[in-house]
Amino acid sequence: MLTIGGHTFNSRLFLGTGKFSSSTVMKQAIEASGTEMVTVALRRVDLENPQDDIMSALDRDKCVFLPNTSGARNAEEAIRLAHLARAASGSSWLKLEVTPDPRTLLPDPVETLKATEELVRAGFIVLPYMNADPILALRLQDVGAAAVMPLGSPIGTNQGILTAFQIEIIINQARVPVVVDAGIGAPSHAALAMEMGADAVLVNTAISVAGDPVAMARAFAQAVEAGRTAFVAGMGSRSKQAQASSPLTGTLATDLGFLA
Amino acid sequence: MQIHLNGSPKTITDSTTVAMLLHELGVPSTSVVVELNKTIIQPDCYATTSFQDNDQMELIRFVGGG
């Protein structure tokens, strides 16, 4: 069982709620995914649509609500958003995102570390979104991150796990759960992360913009489960040389020597 | 007087409180966070918090996001 911040999760698939065509589709996809953790963002109220409210579409009894600090370009902005998130959600869960460059949306390691340290001190359960840097992962867990969230590839790119080598090191070293976040574009990418030993994956775009987001949510749930089961079962090692899977003795060629 | 609401100028009467403004805007107070000059205003203070000229008010809520 996966435990983060004292909370136990049965599902290892976390879901982002962005870019769904409607809150009805989002609700059905959440249901189909079996997720117990959903992320949300904070934005200014659209004064043209003041009634618009995502909270009414989400069941907080079934899912932990994980507000993100998307839009923050430095630690100061992220900390301000974190406090707003806590006031709005009434809980201390936080996905810390500090992305100064809107073109790449890559996380700023220095500001992320600074903000994690301060927010942990302020009582937040901090899950920092980070580049797949093993040393940074250690630094983040040292200052009290509840989990680390290394990226597979940049946000929304559907490029999959381009950082497999570093993520493997992070997983091997981590004392906190490792949640592979961002860039996961297909169920096979999620399965790969889980086979490598990731504790969970966070998926948004690949599900929300799929032709059928509800069916895709189900496909991701199955992939995450398959990948996890494979990791626990223990995968065979890789070899550059062929290793016969059928017995090499008693073949026709041995028994009928003239064939040799 | 004039305040800045979510980055845009907004003219209000002098005695307006946060609660009155939310009501006027049609924003349910349960689904938003109010920040006034970078300080979060607790919901039980909405009815007693009024404004100064040039106050910066932010009305924030959760939206879909990853």
Interface residues (C-beta under 8 A of the other chain):
Chain A: G16 T17 G18 K19 F20 M26 T39 V40 A41 L42 R43 R44 V45 L47 P50 Q51 D53 I54 M55 S56 P67 N68 S70 R80 H83 L84 A87 A88 S89 I155 G156 A182 L202 N204 T205 S208
Chain B: L5 N6 G7 L25 G26 V27 P28 S31 V32 V33 E35 K38 I40 Q42 E58 L59 I60 R61 F62 V63 G64 G65 G66
